[in-house]
Amino acid sequence: MTELTVTKIPIKRGQRITQVARVPIAGATVEVPVITIGGVHDGPRVAVTGGIHGAEYVAIEAARRLGMSIDPQELSGTLVVVPISNTTAFFSRSIYTSGLDTNNLNRMFPGDAQGAPSQVLAGWLFRTIIQPSQYYIDMHGGDMIEALVPFVLAPQTGNAEVDALSLAMAEASGIERIIAGDVAGSTSGAAAAAGIPSILAEVGGQGVWREEEVAAHLESTLRVLRRLSLLPGDVPAALDQRTYRTFAWMRAETRGLFHPSVRVGEQVRDGQHLGQIVDYFGNPLQSVNAVTDGEVVFLVTSLAINAGDPLLALGA
Ligand SMILES: [Zn+2]
């Protein structure tokens, strides 16, 4: 392992290179591990990131295994993998926020070299890892306090060609639920806006990393790489994939204790009672009701809730 102090990622054909980039941010240095694999055959450059959120362990472990297991002799093109994009959040076990400040790193893209610390890191990742690539895959999962059913976001920018390719990548992943849409400031949304077809895939959560979930997340990414012809092999059509066009988040209006009355994967009806926030003594503060028919795709499992926190999201 060598140390990397420049912002250009060297790539050598037929080789895997592991490096730790040192990114200066607000007077400190943030380490970013980077794995590059130069394929022996021609092909596109694909970027894969994990650990944009530091406690999404299934994604982090799957991304690391991806980067360290791809054989350069089998690869057509170039793969750049950052298994832990935000090591500050990872080591501080930070939930939602970047650990560099109080921002959510996945709302900071494409970043700003002159901005807040999270924007500086986002900008470095965008310029160095994402922008020089032809395709981009961002691996996520439920955060330390979130349960979810696997789903994959395909950003829809209005650029028909890019949007169709992002959807094709989502379909190739084999992940059962596709959500056509994105969140402002996200990695994949910023990439797609810059003309780079991309997906953001979510598997696992709640601070655990089960072997079968790591294997599933890894396989979903390998399927996309096969679809993009970086790796040999067919991609059999996934069964039972469904596409949601609505991604409706429900949030806390007050702090308190959250008592959900649904589970992830449950189908709910518009207006259905989904849970409530109560005070220290159990008195109701907020009733949480479905804003649409749909499926609960993620659910916050923390009893402690702050005003503004997400509670759950429905795919519809
Ligand atoms: Zn995440």
Residues whose N, C-alpha, C, O or C-beta is under 5 A from the ligand:
A	BS01	ZN	H53 E56 H140 G141
